[in-house]
Amino acid sequence: MGLRFACLIGEAGISLLVCLALGGCAVGPDFKSPDAPSAASSLSYTPTALPAETVEASGNAGVSQRFAFGQDIPAQWWSLFHSAALDQMIRGALQQSPNMAAAQAALRQAQENFNVQSGSLLYPSVSGQLSDTQQRASAVSTGIPGGSVFNLLNASVNVSYTLDVFGASRRTLEASQAAVDYQRFQVEATYLTLTSNLVTTAIKEASLRAQLQATHEVLDAQQQQLVVIEKQFALGAIARATMLAQRNQVAQTLASVPALEKSLAQTRHQLSVYAGQLPSESGMPEFRLDSLQLPQDLPVTLPSALVRQRPDVRASEELLHEASAQVGVATANQYPQITLSGSYGSAATHPADLFGNGAGFWSLAAGLLQPIFNGGALSAKRRATIAAYDQAEAQYRATVLMAFQNVADSLRALDSDASTLKAQVAVEALAQETLQLITRQYRLGAVSYLALLDAERSYQQAHIGLVQAQAARYADTAALFQALGGGWWNRRPVAEAPPTTPADPAN
């Protein structure tokens, strides 16, 4: 009866250890994704409601844009500009960009680090040992005159496992998984940044190309006017000062051309680098404003969904998750640690006897480690992790605020851009009409040259301003899609680039 009772106690003890190992509590806070800001329940990102659609203007990029709140964003949002060259360039850049390759490599590294920790924390440590020791024993210990030399062969398997009673291992793996998810959202953020940079740089190129064309058109008109003035001067109809003033005007306009050409060339270089190419490589398409179509329907994510769709916000949330898990790790380290270990093997002085009868041995052991005094180090470590969590929480809230500001700024910019373009169209039309009228009156001698010079300057400024207003609508449309997260949730995750094999330094 006593033996049976002892066996039952032993079985109960083993069952208790298994339950503690598999179902022990994980101390520390259980992470929960933060809720969206309370103000995000409304349908507006701005203090005052936006109009349902923007105003319309004549000419290029003058179409009215409608804000479609609640409509989902397509994964390839840049396709809404209806440019085959832009789409082809972006697809190629996603395959060649070193920034994308670096982000994907960081994700693979985080995944392998998680595999390392899961292998070492979830499973027992098993190691095999084989040794052959030769030693000389003294005559005193062996009783043999002159001593004795013999070999000792040892073959054994050792197993050890630390029970995760208070969840230190689970919290460590939770933090490691959060680090993997952080890198995953960093890949999506890199994808969004790259595509947005490509679109906005292509728009900038188109704008500079249009400004350069507009400047040449103004320059041609001024040079034609200079020919007339020089003929009038040759006939003695006007003073030399008038001719010099016109030449000066032509020279000033001509001087603005190199700056535009430099900006255009640098923009092309930047576009090549974004696409993963050297600036000297050929094959990059040229972009013009009239080759881009302004999207008329603008899908706008609801404010309540923004925090789940911005990759930078999701990445910041995973940093918060990791900080929360580290609090659990620091808390669990204050509790006892139970380790089970065992070994089985055989030992003999001759190889033939290594696995014979009487050569085997085994051992089982259980150990408990309880911190008693460490100068307050463990408590300080836990307080430090709590402070790190508070920091991560504040940074998360700052990221959320910035996300809402980006969307609000883009929406207001689009509404303002449409009004600006409408006004600029009117300004450019009036400036052109005024210049034509003043030119005819000047040739008839009805107005002074100063009036003509002023009209030329006004038209030049209005013409360039019109081009810039057109480009602003395209650029701010792209900025809105970037601010809303870019629709990454409507496609499969970005495929990881295959790992490369490092070069052998010896070769």
Buried (B, 14 or more C-beta within 10 A) or exposed (E): EEEEEEEEEEEEEEEEBEEBBEEBEBBBBEBEEBEBBEEBEEEEBEEEEBEEBBBEBEBBBBBBBBBBBEBBBBEBBBBBBEBEBBBEBBEBBBEEBEBBBBBBBBBBBBBEBBEEBBEEBEEEEEEEEEEEEEEEEEEEEEEEEEEBEEEEBBBBEBBBBBBBBBBBBBBBBBBBBBBBBBBBBBBBBBBBBBBBBBBBBBBBBBBBBBBBBBBBEBBEBBBEBBEBBBEBBEEEEBEEEBBEBBBEBBEEBBEBEEEBEEBBEBBBBBBBBBBBBEEEEEEBBEBBBEBBEBBEEBBBBBBBBBBBBBBBBBBBBBBBBBBBBBBBBBBBBBBEBBEBBBBBBBBBEEEEBBEEEEBBEEEEEEEEEEEEEEEEEBEEBBEEBBEBBEEBBEBBBEBBEBBBEBBBBBBBBBBEBBEBBBBBBBBBBEBBEBBEEBBEBBBEEEBEBEBBBBBBBBBBBBBBBBBBBBBBBBBBBBBBBBBBBBBBBEEEEBEBBEEEEEEEEEE
